[in-house]
């Protein structure tokens, strides 16, 4: 599985409108055959930071970045940014989320 985490620092005037700006891109990516998850969160510490957590099958990562909606989505995001996003992208074992053993509920 490919696991990707990206931090997006957006302009103060884009904080409220950013989810709508990425809606079409998000829907297209979630419809990809190799997509396992594509989840946005808003930072609790920084008012203008959004975090994207993505997961793809080993076969699904390349078609994702080669898709037309990928390029279109990046261009939809670009005008809202204050700086280049930070990313972690790794191939990891597994096929998605596992239970957290340290907080397992009976």
Backbone torsions as a table, in degrees:
resi	resn	phi	psi	omega
1	UNK	NA	144.9	172.1
2	UNK	-100.2	126.6	-179.9
3	UNK	-113.8	129.5	-176.4
4	UNK	-133.3	133.8	173.3
5	UNK	-127.3	130.9	-177.5
6	UNK	-132.0	134.5	174.7
7	UNK	-104.7	127.2	179.8
8	UNK	-115.7	117.9	174.1
9	UNK	-94.5	114.9	-175.4
10	UNK	-104.9	157.9	178.1
11	UNK	-61.5	145.2	-179.9
12	UNK	-53.4	-37.7	-179.6
13	UNK	-73.8	-8.7	179.6
14	UNK	-102.4	-5.4	-174.2
15	UNK	-55.9	-47.9	-176.9
16	UNK	-75.0	-34.4	-175.8
17	UNK	-89.2	-10.0	-175.3
18	UNK	-58.9	-44.5	178.9
19	UNK	-56.6	-38.8	177.6
20	UNK	-70.5	-35.2	179.3
21	UNK	-64.0	-29.3	-178.8
22	UNK	-102.7	3.6	-175.6
23	UNK	-59.6	-51.2	-177.8
24	UNK	-62.0	-43.5	177.5
25	UNK	-60.7	-47.2	-179.4
26	UNK	-59.2	-47.2	-179.6
27	UNK	-62.3	-41.2	179.6
28	UNK	-65.1	-43.1	-179.3
29	UNK	-66.9	-43.2	-180.0
30	UNK	-62.5	-23.5	178.8
31	UNK	-83.7	-9.1	179.9
32	UNK	-64.3	141.9	-179.1
33	UNK	-59.6	-38.2	-176.2
34	UNK	-91.6	4.6	-179.8
35	UNK	-81.2	130.0	176.5
36	UNK	-98.1	-37.7	175.8
37	UNK	-164.3	153.6	-178.8
38	UNK	-153.5	90.3	-168.2
39	UNK	-122.3	125.5	177.1
40	UNK	-94.3	143.9	172.2
41	UNK	-138.7	153.9	175.6
42	UNK	-102.8	133.2	-178.6
43	UNK	-60.6	142.5	174.1
44	UNK	-84.3	-20.5	-176.8
45	UNK	-95.3	-34.9	-176.3
46	UNK	-118.7	117.7	-176.5
47	UNK	-58.7	-28.2	-174.7
48	UNK	-110.2	25.7	179.6
49	UNK	-116.9	131.7	171.7
50	UNK	-113.8	145.9	179.0
51	UNK	-121.3	132.7	178.8
52	UNK	-113.1	127.4	176.5
53	UNK	-113.5	124.0	-176.2
54	UNK	-126.7	148.5	173.7
55	UNK	-140.6	138.2	-179.2
56	UNK	-135.9	148.3	170.6
57	UNK	-63.7	161.7	179.0
58	UNK	-57.0	-35.2	-179.6
59	UNK	-82.4	-17.9	-173.4
60	UNK	-89.5	-15.0	-175.3
61	UNK	-68.1	-47.5	-177.7
62	UNK	-64.1	-47.8	177.4
63	UNK	-59.7	-31.0	178.3
64	UNK	-60.0	-53.6	-176.6
65	UNK	-74.8	-13.7	178.7
66	UNK	-94.8	-3.3	-176.3
67	UNK	-76.5	153.9	176.6
68	UNK	-63.9	-39.0	-178.3
69	UNK	-69.0	-22.8	175.5
70	UNK	-64.5	-52.0	179.7
71	UNK	-61.6	-42.6	179.2
72	UNK	-63.8	-40.4	179.7
73	UNK	-64.4	-41.9	177.9
74	UNK	-62.1	-39.3	179.4
75	UNK	-69.6	-29.8	175.9
76	UNK	-70.5	-31.1	-179.8
77	UNK	-79.0	-39.9	-171.7
78	UNK	-46.7	-47.8	-176.3
79	UNK	-67.5	-12.2	-178.5
80	UNK	-93.3	-8.2	-172.3
81	UNK	-88.0	147.9	172.9
82	UNK	-97.5	-19.9	-180.0
83	UNK	-158.7	170.9	177.4
84	UNK	-63.9	131.6	179.1
85	UNK	-62.5	155.1	174.7
86	UNK	-99.7	140.3	-175.1
87	UNK	-137.2	146.7	166.1
88	UNK	-122.1	125.2	-179.6
89	UNK	-135.4	117.1	-175.8
90	UNK	-141.1	147.1	168.9
91	UNK	-87.9	125.6	-177.1
92	UNK	-130.5	161.3	175.1
93	UNK	-73.3	151.6	176.5
94	UNK	113.2	174.7	-178.8
95	UNK	-129.7	22.4	-178.8
96	UNK	144.6	-156.0	-175.8
97	UNK	-77.0	142.0	173.3
98	UNK	-114.9	163.8	175.4
99	UNK	-70.6	145.0	175.7
100	UNK	-86.5	107.4	-175.4
101	UNK	-59.8	-34.0	-176.7
102	UNK	-69.1	-19.4	179.3
103	UNK	-124.1	27.5	-178.6
104	UNK	-61.4	130.9	177.8
105	UNK	-101.0	140.7	179.5
106	UNK	-76.5	NA	NA
